Amino acid sequence: MNIVFCHGCMGPKYDWNKRTYDASAWWADWLQFMVELKYDVIMQKPYFPHAHQLLMKYDEWEKIMDHQEITPDTILIGHSAGGGFVLKYLSKHPKLKVRQVVLVAPYIDVEDTQPFGFYKDLKLGNIVTQTKLGVDIMISDDDFPYIKSSVDKISKSIPEVRIHRFSGRGHFTGPKLPEIMSIIKF
């Protein structure tokens, strides 16, 4: 078993946590340490280009994802735009099978504001069939409206998705995310 973590997007590069590439997901370093220590599971954290300016291009991200070790025993975790990317990647690779998908405050650009059409052609309907243990979403009641609209669209398109609701967690920023440990199916 392994985990592939897909980071989200941020503003200017100087705001970024240099290790996770996404200052709002500091917890990725913590999670990487915890899953290796507690479960002896390796977590890959590839860097996806142009995310610092929200100018990401799907083809560039896909090439990097194609080089990750993804097997039927892989857990895909995506934060924010990285969560939307995980969904699009699976929809573009319908024969790919994974263990579980965990989306933390996923973003899929329901409002169609992303300049390069990163989420165009996103087909959500069959994603659960590509997983052994399903799809889980973490969302907080005080996250951004565009995250809430993304989760609404995902849950309507994938009725089998398990939604885990939290209060006061914002966009799940900070150095730790202990709640994710009970959601990941080791």
C-alpha positions in Angstrom: 0.0 0.0 0.0 1.1 3.6 -0.7 -0.3 7.1 -0.7 0.0 9.7 -3.4 -0.8 13.3 -2.1 -1.8 15.9 -4.7 -1.3 19.5 -3.4 -3.5 22.4 -4.2 -2.8 25.9 -5.3 -1.5 29.1 -3.6 -0.6 32.6 -4.3 2.9 33.8 -4.9 5.7 31.3 -4.5 7.2 33.2 -1.5 4.0 32.3 0.6 4.6 28.6 0.1 5.8 26.0 2.6 8.8 24.7 0.7 8.3 21.1 1.5 4.6 20.6 0.6 4.3 23.3 -2.1 1.0 24.3 -0.6 1.2 26.5 2.4 -2.4 25.7 3.3 -1.6 22.0 3.6 1.3 22.0 6.0 -0.3 18.9 7.4 0.9 16.9 4.4 4.4 16.7 6.0 2.8 15.6 9.3 0.7 13.0 7.5 3.7 11.6 5.6 5.5 11.1 8.9 2.5 9.6 10.7 1.6 7.0 8.0 5.2 5.9 7.7 5.7 5.7 11.4 2.4 4.1 12.3 1.6 1.9 9.3 4.9 1.7 7.4 3.2 3.2 4.4 5.1 5.4 1.9 3.5 8.7 0.9 4.6 10.3 -2.4 4.2 14.1 -2.7 4.9 15.1 -6.2 5.3 18.8 -7.1 2.8 20.0 -9.8 3.9 23.1 -11.7 2.3 26.6 -12.0 0.1 26.0 -9.0 1.6 29.0 -7.3 -0.2 31.4 -9.7 -3.4 29.3 -10.3 -2.1 28.9 -13.8 -1.9 25.2 -13.7 -2.4 23.2 -16.9 -3.9 19.7 -16.7 -1.6 18.1 -19.3 1.5 19.2 -17.2 0.0 17.8 -14.0 -1.0 14.6 -15.7 2.5 13.9 -17.0 3.8 14.1 -13.4 1.0 11.9 -12.1 1.7 9.3 -14.7 5.2 8.8 -13.1 3.8 8.1 -9.7 3.4 4.5 -8.4 -0.4 4.0 -8.6 -1.7 0.5 -8.0 -5.0 -1.0 -6.8 -3.5 -0.6 -3.3 -2.8 3.1 -3.7 -4.7 5.8 -1.7 -5.0 9.1 -3.5 -5.3 12.1 -1.3 -6.0 15.5 -2.8 -6.3 18.9 -1.1 -8.3 21.7 -2.7 -7.4 22.0 -6.4 -5.4 18.8 -5.9 -8.6 17.0 -4.9 -10.2 18.2 -8.2 -7.2 17.0 -10.1 -7.5 13.6 -8.5 -11.1 13.3 -9.7 -10.2 14.5 -13.3 -7.2 12.2 -13.4 -9.3 9.2 -12.5 -12.1 10.3 -15.0 -9.5 10.5 -17.8 -8.0 7.1 -16.8 -11.2 5.0 -16.4 -9.3 1.7 -16.2 -7.1 2.9 -13.3 -8.0 1.2 -10.0 -7.1 2.5 -6.6 -7.8 1.5 -3.0 -9.4 4.8 -1.8 -9.8 8.5 -2.7 -9.7 11.0 0.1 -10.5 14.6 -0.9 -9.8 17.4 1.6 -11.8 20.5 0.8 -11.8 19.6 -3.0 -12.1 22.3 -5.6 -13.5 21.6 -9.1 -14.1 25.2 -10.4 -17.9 25.0 -10.6 -17.9 28.7 -11.3 -15.7 28.2 -14.4 -13.1 30.8 -13.4 -9.8 28.8 -13.9 -8.1 30.4 -17.0 -6.8 27.3 -18.7 -10.0 25.1 -18.3 -8.2 22.8 -15.9 -11.4 21.0 -14.9 -13.1 21.0 -18.3 -14.3 17.5 -19.3 -14.5 16.3 -15.7 -16.7 13.3 -15.6 -17.6 12.2 -12.0 -20.1 9.5 -12.4 -18.0 6.3 -12.4 -15.2 7.4 -10.0 -16.4 5.1 -7.1 -16.2 2.0 -9.4 -12.5 2.8 -9.8 -11.9 2.4 -6.0 -11.9 -0.6 -3.8 -13.0 1.3 -0.6 -14.8 4.4 -2.0 -14.4 8.1 -2.0 -14.3 10.3 1.2 -14.6 14.1 1.4 -13.7 16.3 4.3 -15.3 19.7 4.4 -15.7 22.4 7.1 -18.7 24.6 7.6 -16.5 27.7 7.4 -14.6 26.9 4.1 -14.8 29.1 1.0 -18.1 29.2 -0.9 -16.4 27.8 -4.0 -15.3 24.8 -2.0 -18.9 24.2 -0.8 -20.2 24.5 -4.4 -17.6 22.0 -5.5 -18.5 19.5 -2.7 -22.2 19.9 -3.6 -21.6 19.1 -7.3 -19.3 16.2 -6.4 -21.9 14.7 -4.0 -24.7 15.1 -6.4 -22.7 13.4 -9.2 -21.3 10.7 -6.9 -24.1 9.8 -4.5 -22.0 7.0 -2.9 -19.4 9.5 -1.7 -18.9 9.7 2.1 -18.9 13.3 3.4 -17.2 14.1 6.7 -18.4 17.4 8.0 -16.3 19.5 10.4 -16.9 22.8 12.2 -14.4 25.6 12.4 -11.6 24.0 10.3 -11.7 26.5 7.5 -9.8 25.2 4.4 -8.0 22.6 6.6 -4.8 24.6 7.1 -2.2 24.1 9.7 0.5 21.7 10.7 -1.7 18.7 11.6 -4.8 17.0 10.4 -5.5 14.2 12.9 -9.1 13.7 11.7 -7.8 12.2 8.4 -6.3 9.2 10.2 -9.7 7.7 10.9 -10.9 8.4 7.4 -8.0 6.7 5.6 -8.7 3.0 5.3 -5.3 1.3 6.1 
